[in-house]
Amino acid sequence: MKFLALLQVEWLKMRKTTIWLLALISPALATAIAYGLGDPHSPRPWIDSFYGMVIPHGVLFLPLLAGVYSAFVCRFEHLDGGWKQLFAFPVTRIKVVLSKFTIVMGLLFINQVLIVAGLFVVGMIKGFPAPFPWEVLLKSTMGGLAACIPLCVLQIWFSCIWSSFAAPFTIAVVFTLPNMLIANSEDFGPYYPWVQPFLAMIPEGGGFIVSTATLWSVIGISSVLFAGFATVYIKRKVF
């Protein structure tokens, strides 16, 4: 079975659920916060409002959604021997997991796009002066998305280990809650997967002192390590 066919299968399973509604919650709340904080007379109205959106979205919702999406795309296979039925087809385990990872990243991409759209709407309503800072916002939102890669790999790995939806979701909640405290730590922040998306989304001058080189080095190395360990586990696991 080709990879595109696997994506179509995952898409069909997701399309019949209400998981899509979760993609609207964080952008809607962040947009409401930006509307309340938005001041067209501030020196940087677009960036200041965006920073107000990044705090709840990046600190809380983005890592939680990565955990929820990861657990959700694996729950179907945990029901009634779904893994065995799936692997009965001519398909490799790695392609199956990679298709699930792609769906999770796609959902998070929608979240990030809606964040930018929400800020644009707020700016139009509030009368923020032109130009719209596309370059800064795309760098921030897509940076936050890229920083989700090791976290998504980790959460999908957990979701393959435990058949219960609650277990990987609980892990996401427990490790997301300390984010604000850890984000303020220059020593620990860059190494904590659940806070990395937030740190990657912070616009310059956001007040968090983090080495960009260290952050992205850790994200890259941890992505490779987590993917390697997860691959070995999935290949050896008896479903």
Secondary structure as the mmCIF struct_conf table of DSSP 4:
data_model
#
loop_
_struct_conf.conf_type_id
_struct_conf.id
_struct_conf.beg_label_comp_id
_struct_conf.beg_label_asym_id
_struct_conf.beg_label_seq_id
_struct_conf.end_label_comp_id
_struct_conf.end_label_asym_id
_struct_conf.end_label_seq_id
HELX_RH_AL_P HELX_RH_AL_P1 PHE A 3 ARG A 15
TURN_TY1_P TURN_TY1_P1 LYS A 16 LYS A 16
BEND BEND1 THR A 17 THR A 18
HELX_RH_3T_P HELX_RH_3T_P1 ILE A 19 LEU A 21
HELX_RH_AL_P HELX_RH_AL_P2 LEU A 22 LEU A 37
TURN_TY1_P TURN_TY1_P2 PRO A 40 HIS A 41
BEND BEND2 SER A 42 ARG A 44
HELX_RH_AL_P HELX_RH_AL_P3 PRO A 45 PRO A 56
HELX_RH_PI_P HELX_RH_PI_P1 HIS A 57 PHE A 61
HELX_RH_AL_P HELX_RH_AL_P4 LEU A 62 ARG A 75
TURN_TY1_P TURN_TY1_P3 PHE A 76 GLY A 81
HELX_RH_AL_P HELX_RH_AL_P5 GLY A 82 PHE A 87
TURN_TY1_P TURN_TY1_P4 ALA A 88 ALA A 88
BEND BEND3 PHE A 89 PRO A 90
HELX_RH_AL_P HELX_RH_AL_P6 ARG A 93 LYS A 126
TURN_TY1_P TURN_TY1_P5 GLY A 127 GLY A 127
HELX_LH_PP_P HELX_LH_PP_P1 PHE A 128 PRO A 129
BEND BEND4 ALA A 130 ALA A 130
HELX_LH_PP_P HELX_LH_PP_P2 PRO A 131 PHE A 132
HELX_RH_AL_P HELX_RH_AL_P7 TRP A 134 ALA A 147
TURN_TY1_P TURN_TY1_P6 CYS A 148 CYS A 148
HELX_RH_AL_P HELX_RH_AL_P8 ILE A 149 ILE A 161
BEND BEND5 SER A 163 SER A 163
BEND BEND6 PHE A 165 PHE A 165
HELX_RH_AL_P HELX_RH_AL_P9 ALA A 166 THR A 176
TURN_TY1_P TURN_TY1_P7 LEU A 177 PRO A 178
HELX_RH_AL_P HELX_RH_AL_P10 ASN A 179 ALA A 183
TURN_TY1_P TURN_TY1_P8 ASN A 184 ASN A 184
TURN_TY1_P TURN_TY1_P9 GLU A 186 PHE A 188
HELX_RH_3T_P HELX_RH_3T_P2 GLY A 189 TYR A 191
TURN_TY1_P TURN_TY1_P10 PRO A 193 VAL A 195
HELX_RH_AL_P HELX_RH_AL_P11 GLN A 196 MET A 201
HELX_LH_PP_P HELX_LH_PP_P3 ILE A 202 PRO A 203
TURN_TY1_P TURN_TY1_P11 GLU A 204 GLY A 205
BEND BEND7 GLY A 206 GLY A 207
HELX_RH_AL_P HELX_RH_AL_P12 THR A 212 ARG A 236
#
